[in-house]
Every structure is written in C-alpha cells, then in structure tokens.
Amino acid sequence: MAKDTPQQWRGLNIYSLQVRNFTKAGTFNAIHSDLDRIHYLGTDVILFLPFYPLIDETNTDDSPYKMRDLYQIDSAYGTKEEFVLLVKEIHKRNMKVMIDIGFNHTADPILLAEHPEWFGQKTKSKSIQKIDDPADLIILDDGDQGLWEDQIEILKEWARWVDGFHCQTASLIPIEFWERTRAEIQKMKPHFIWLAETLEPDLIQRVRQEHLIAYSDSELYTAFDLTYDYDVQEDHEAYLTGDIPLSKYIRSLQRQDTTYPWNYVKLRFLENHKYDRIVNFLPDIDSLIQWTAFNYLQKGAVLIYSGQEVAAKNFPPLLDKEPIDWNTGINLSSYMTHLAQIKKEYIPTANVEYTLKAFDALETVVMYYVDEEEKRIGVFNLKHKVGKVPIDIPDGEYQNLLNNHPIEIVDGHLELTESPVFFIGSY
C-alpha cells in the first residue's frame, strides 16, 4: 500500500453518481439542489462516473470509454466552468470530489492518427479483448513513455480542481506508471485520494494465462490508497445465491486482514456501476437493513451508489438516459446517516483486533473490534433466523446503538432479532 495512506481513510463515505441519470435534467447544474441531502448522508467524497465527450454520442448502446478528449466534458452534462462551480459548492460543504479516469483503452481516431505508436493489440484472444470492453475499443500500449507523459498532463489538469481519481481497470496498467503518477500529483496535492478499480480473482487468472500483466490488489497498494472489494465479490454473490455457506464468504473477508499491508483500505460496497442493485438479490427490507449495517460497519471505507438510499431497483446504465426512480416508497437516508455517524464515532480506523465470526446455521455474522479498554460488537442476522449466538462479553444489559433499544446477554448468548445490533461493552 502507499506508505503515506492515512488509516483514517477507513472512515470515508464515498457517494458515487452518474450525472446523466442522477436527475431528470442530467446536468451538473441540476445536482446543486441535492448537495445538502448528499452531505446529510455523511458523505465525505462525491465520485463522478465518466463525463467525457464520446466519439458517437448518438449511439447509446455503447461504452462510456469511447472518449475523444479527456481534457473536456460531454456538452450534454454542461461546461467545464459549470463543473468547476459544482466542485466549489461541494467543497463549501466540506466534501471532496473524485472523478473517473479510464487509461487502459479509448476509441479516439484522432489520437490514433496522431500517435499510432501509443496503441497496441495486447492479445489475440477475443475473450480477453472483451474483458470489460466492446471489441472496437482500442487497447493502449501502456509501456510507451510518450503516452505516459500525455496521461500525466491530463491528470495534472484535473487535479487542479478535484481531490482524487477513480482509476478504471488499474490492474491492467503498469504499476510503474501509477507510482510515477502518484508522485507527480502528490507534489500538487499531498492528500490526494487514489482509488483503484481492481479485477476479480478469476479475471486476473484469465489475463495472466494470456501471458499479460494483471496486478493483484496487494501489488496495487504500492501506489493506491483504496481498492474495491472485488477480491471477495465472487464469494459474496455466491453466498447471496445460495452456492456457498456464509462462513466461506466471511473467511474471504477475514483473509484480507492478513493478505494486505498494515494500513490497507478496502472500499466496501453492496452495489456500484458494475454490479446490480443489492435489493434485487434480497427478499425484503429487513434483509436490506441488515446488509446495509454490515457493509457500513466493516473495517474499511464505504461506497454508496446513488439511488441505494431509496432501494432503487433500476440499474442506471452509464449511457442510456434512464433517471433513477427516487419515488420507491422506501427511504433509508436517515438510517444510513445514523450508520455513518456510528462508523465515525465508534469504528476504529487504527489497527485493533478485528474478527468476523460466521454461524452458518443461523446465517449470522458477529463482528468484534477489541482494544485494551472495550469491545465493539456487531451482530447481523442476514436471513431472519431464530436462535441465539454466543457473544464473548459478560452477561448483562447493553444498548443497541443502531436503534437505542436495550439488548441482553444471558449465559453468554444473544437472542437474534430482525434488527442488526451494534453495542459497546467492557471485559
């Protein structure tokens, strides 16, 4: 991991949005009226997904990475001046701004004509060519120093205004580039945030079988501050679909604590721009409340995908005009705000004893943060099971900080309810 990554960034709440579908207007100016609401959620950083001009704006069944100029903004969203004004308004509310950068591929015919030496076909395998891109995207030759210089200048321009970069498919770009780029940007802004969109383990294996470089999260931590939870996403989905027991997924999560550097920061998410809405995997609102609490209170930063706070079911495409349905009849905003407050006040960002215990028969996770003075304990009954789980704390009455209701430990056990539990206790 970057040696200077603050452990405090484990407490970050990042709110991700696609301008086109966030409002009916789909513009930067239309977002202004919602900034106070976003801030109320406990948001520290607003992440903007791609907003660059495309080669063919009339073709919506396409890729957001068919860009023609990374210095500019798609006119459908507004002007660069309007974006800068929006950034200033976000900063006034003590939130930071992160933008999406995709450097592994493009479709710019002008760039190809001017610098053919910057492009190369990395593989003849169609399966790898289509890892996450349409076949007609051009793969950049990421070893070209001239290309590196050009890309660094693009990042320096945007770094004048923003506070962090969300780097698409960072795993497929030479780590030397990221290390050099980080050093250059840090001269401008010492506390700049670097988030890597990594690859799932199966995908890394496929790419390496083609004799290509695909970096693991561990390797990317030398240049990045945060990485997505994609290393455990396959197990997460397998548990949700009933293909593996809870304990296997929890072991994957717990393994992160020994696999990654001492100050690693994982970005925890239930849904994002790649993965479907979590509500489409869950049977009811109580399950959503349990999973939301578990996601927030784990060790690491939190990503909220716009619309998640109202349990939106539609998955907003990156290019089609399909605004989020904000009138679902469900609103978890106050609950998520409370979780953000609990996380900032009670979840340690420093390294303390952190343990997740799975009880397969009860479909329940018990979470422990333990230091010399107290234990912070979370209990998440993910499938509304009835029963009791053992809790390593003295018997007695405690307060559930998630709903302020009393809970009782009797004979070393807690009786499960449909509500998640988080409480503080001594030895």
Solvent accessible surface area in square Angstrom, and as a share of the most:
residue,aa,sasa,rsa
1,M,19,0.08
2,A,4,0.03
3,K,191,0.81
4,D,90,0.47
5,T,6,0.03
6,P,40,0.25
7,Q,34,0.15
8,Q,123,0.55
9,W,28,0.10
10,R,5,0.02
11,G,12,0.12
12,L,19,0.09
13,N,5,0.03
14,I,1,0.00
15,Y,1,0.01
16,S,2,0.01
17,L,0,0.00
18,Q,5,0.02
19,V,1,0.00
20,R,40,0.15
21,N,1,0.00
22,F,2,0.01
23,T,27,0.16
24,K,181,0.77
25,A,67,0.52
26,G,4,0.04
27,T,37,0.21
28,F,0,0.00
29,N,75,0.39
30,A,31,0.24
31,I,0,0.00
32,H,46,0.20
33,S,108,0.70
34,D,30,0.16
35,L,1,0.00
36,D,89,0.46
37,R,69,0.25
38,I,0,0.00
39,H,75,0.33
40,Y,113,0.43
41,L,6,0.03
42,G,19,0.18
43,T,9,0.05
44,D,34,0.18
45,V,1,0.00
46,I,0,0.00
47,L,0,0.00
48,F,0,0.00
49,L,0,0.00
50,P,8,0.05
51,F,2,0.01
52,Y,5,0.02
53,P,5,0.03
54,L,10,0.05
55,I,64,0.33
56,D,60,0.31
57,E,78,0.35
58,T,126,0.73
59,N,61,0.31
60,T,63,0.36
61,D,132,0.68
62,D,35,0.18
63,S,7,0.04
64,P,18,0.11
65,Y,21,0.08
66,K,25,0.11
67,M,4,0.02
68,R,105,0.38
69,D,50,0.26
70,L,27,0.14
71,Y,73,0.28
72,Q,86,0.38
73,I,17,0.08
74,D,3,0.01
75,S,91,0.59
76,A,58,0.45
77,Y,6,0.02
78,G,15,0.15
79,T,69,0.40
80,K,44,0.19
81,E,127,0.57
82,E,49,0.22
83,F,0,0.00
84,V,18,0.10
85,L,90,0.45
86,L,0,0.00
87,V,4,0.02
88,K,106,0.45
89,E,34,0.15
90,I,0,0.00
91,H,69,0.31
92,K,146,0.62
93,R,56,0.21
94,N,133,0.68
95,M,3,0.01
96,K,82,0.35
97,V,0,0.00
98,M,1,0.00
99,I,0,0.00
100,D,1,0.01
101,I,0,0.00
102,G,2,0.02
103,F,3,0.01
104,N,4,0.02
105,H,4,0.02
106,T,11,0.06
107,A,15,0.12
108,D,10,0.05
109,P,74,0.46
110,I,111,0.56
111,L,47,0.23
112,L,66,0.33
113,A,84,0.65
114,E,112,0.50
115,H,57,0.26
116,P,84,0.53
117,E,95,0.43
118,W,16,0.06
119,F,25,0.10
120,G,31,0.30
121,Q,121,0.54
122,K,70,0.30
123,T,17,0.10
124,K,198,0.84
125,S,25,0.16
126,K,160,0.68
127,S,63,0.41
128,I,15,0.08
129,Q,22,0.10
130,K,114,0.48
131,I,29,0.15
132,D,68,0.35
133,D,13,0.07
134,P,50,0.31
135,A,61,0.47
136,D,89,0.46
137,L,4,0.02
138,I,43,0.22
139,I,15,0.08
140,L,8,0.04
141,D,58,0.30
142,D,7,0.04
143,G,48,0.46
144,D,31,0.16
145,Q,98,0.43
146,G,33,0.32
147,L,4,0.02
148,W,20,0.07
149,E,83,0.37
150,D,45,0.23
151,Q,8,0.04
152,I,5,0.02
153,E,86,0.39
154,I,11,0.06
155,L,0,0.00
156,K,55,0.23
157,E,42,0.19
158,W,0,0.00
159,A,0,0.00
160,R,132,0.48
161,W,68,0.24
162,V,0,0.00
163,D,21,0.11
164,G,0,0.00
165,F,0,0.00
166,H,0,0.00
167,C,1,0.00
168,Q,10,0.04
169,T,4,0.02
170,A,0,0.00
171,S,0,0.00
172,L,22,0.11
173,I,2,0.01
174,P,26,0.16
175,I,23,0.12
176,E,96,0.43
177,F,0,0.00
178,W,3,0.01
179,E,72,0.32
180,R,78,0.28
181,T,0,0.00
182,R,20,0.07
183,A,56,0.44
184,E,45,0.20
185,I,0,0.00
186,Q,32,0.14
187,K,158,0.67
188,M,80,0.36
189,K,52,0.22
190,P,89,0.56
191,H,134,0.60
192,F,2,0.01
193,I,0,0.00
194,W,2,0.01
195,L,0,0.00
196,A,0,0.00
197,E,4,0.02
198,T,0,0.00
199,L,4,0.02
200,E,18,0.08
201,P,58,0.36
202,D,86,0.45
203,L,25,0.12
204,I,17,0.09
205,Q,104,0.46
206,R,96,0.35
207,V,1,0.01
208,R,113,0.41
209,Q,120,0.53
210,E,60,0.27
211,H,171,0.76
212,L,44,0.22
213,I,109,0.56
214,A,2,0.01
215,Y,21,0.08
216,S,32,0.21
217,D,5,0.02
218,S,41,0.27
219,E,72,0.32
220,L,0,0.00
221,Y,0,0.00
222,T,69,0.40
223,A,1,0.01
224,F,0,0.00
225,D,0,0.00
226,L,0,0.00
227,T,0,0.00
228,Y,0,0.00
229,D,11,0.06
230,Y,0,0.00
231,D,31,0.16
232,V,7,0.04
233,Q,10,0.04
234,E,60,0.27
235,D,32,0.17
236,H,8,0.04
237,E,56,0.25
238,A,21,0.16
239,Y,5,0.02
240,L,29,0.14
241,T,83,0.48
242,G,57,0.55
243,D,111,0.57
244,I,29,0.15
245,P,72,0.45
246,L,1,0.01
247,S,21,0.14
248,K,88,0.37
249,Y,11,0.04
250,I,4,0.02
251,R,133,0.48
252,S,11,0.07
253,L,5,0.03
254,Q,47,0.21
255,R,136,0.50
256,Q,4,0.02
257,D,44,0.23
258,T,121,0.70
259,T,72,0.42
260,Y,26,0.10
261,P,40,0.25
262,W,160,0.56
263,N,1,0.01
264,Y,6,0.02
265,V,0,0.00
266,K,0,0.00
267,L,0,0.00
268,R,3,0.01
269,F,10,0.04
270,L,10,0.05
271,E,2,0.01
272,N,1,0.00
273,H,16,0.07
274,K,84,0.35
275,Y,34,0.13
276,D,59,0.31
277,R,0,0.00
278,I,3,0.01
279,V,25,0.15
280,N,71,0.36
281,F,78,0.33
282,L,23,0.11
283,P,112,0.71
284,D,59,0.31
285,I,67,0.34
286,D,45,0.23
287,S,1,0.01
288,L,3,0.02
289,I,43,0.22
290,Q,0,0.00
291,W,5,0.02
292,T,3,0.02
293,A,0,0.00
294,F,1,0.00
295,N,5,0.02
296,Y,2,0.01
297,L,0,0.00
298,Q,6,0.03
299,K,14,0.06
300,G,2,0.02
301,A,0,0.00
302,V,0,0.00
303,L,0,0.00
304,I,8,0.04
305,Y,1,0.00
306,S,2,0.01
307,G,0,0.00
308,Q,7,0.03
309,E,0,0.00
310,V,10,0.05
311,A,6,0.05
312,A,1,0.01
313,K,136,0.58
314,N,39,0.20
315,F,72,0.30
316,P,3,0.02
317,P,34,0.21
318,L,32,0.16
319,L,11,0.06
320,D,56,0.29
321,K,98,0.42
322,E,75,0.34
323,P,49,0.31
324,I,11,0.06
325,D,71,0.37
326,W,76,0.26
327,N,135,0.69
328,T,46,0.27
329,G,82,0.79
330,I,63,0.32
331,N,108,0.55
332,L,14,0.07
333,S,13,0.08
334,S,73,0.47
335,Y,43,0.16
336,M,1,0.00
337,T,10,0.06
338,H,54,0.24
339,L,0,0.00
340,A,1,0.01
341,Q,102,0.45
342,I,8,0.04
343,K,4,0.02
344,K,105,0.44
345,E,123,0.55
346,Y,57,0.22
347,I,13,0.07
348,P,24,0.15
349,T,38,0.22
350,A,60,0.47
351,N,74,0.38
352,V,42,0.24
353,E,106,0.48
354,Y,17,0.06
355,T,36,0.21
356,L,12,0.06
357,K,93,0.39
358,A,30,0.23
359,F,52,0.22
360,D,60,0.31
361,A,93,0.72
362,L,32,0.16
363,E,32,0.15
364,T,0,0.00
365,V,0,0.00
366,V,1,0.00
367,M,0,0.00
368,Y,11,0.04
369,Y,2,0.01
370,V,16,0.09
371,D,43,0.22
372,E,169,0.76
373,E,143,0.64
374,E,47,0.21
375,K,18,0.07
376,R,35,0.13
377,I,0,0.00
378,G,0,0.00
379,V,4,0.02
380,F,0,0.00
381,N,3,0.02
382,L,3,0.01
383,K,85,0.36
384,H,51,0.23
385,K,80,0.34
386,V,139,0.80
387,G,20,0.19
388,K,120,0.51
389,V,0,0.00
390,P,59,0.37
391,I,7,0.03
392,D,91,0.47
393,I,15,0.08
394,P,64,0.40
395,D,81,0.42
396,G,29,0.28
397,E,131,0.59
398,Y,39,0.15
399,Q,91,0.41
400,N,3,0.02
401,L,24,0.12
402,L,13,0.07
403,N,50,0.26
404,N,98,0.50
405,H,109,0.49
406,P,93,0.58
407,I,21,0.11
408,E,104,0.46
409,I,2,0.01
410,V,78,0.45
411,D,117,0.60
412,G,23,0.22
413,H,69,0.31
414,L,8,0.04
415,E,107,0.48
416,L,17,0.08
417,T,76,0.44
418,E,98,0.44
419,S,48,0.31
420,P,5,0.03
421,V,9,0.05
422,F,0,0.00
423,F,0,0.00
424,I,44,0.23
425,G,7,0.06
426,S,69,0.44
427,Y,131,0.50
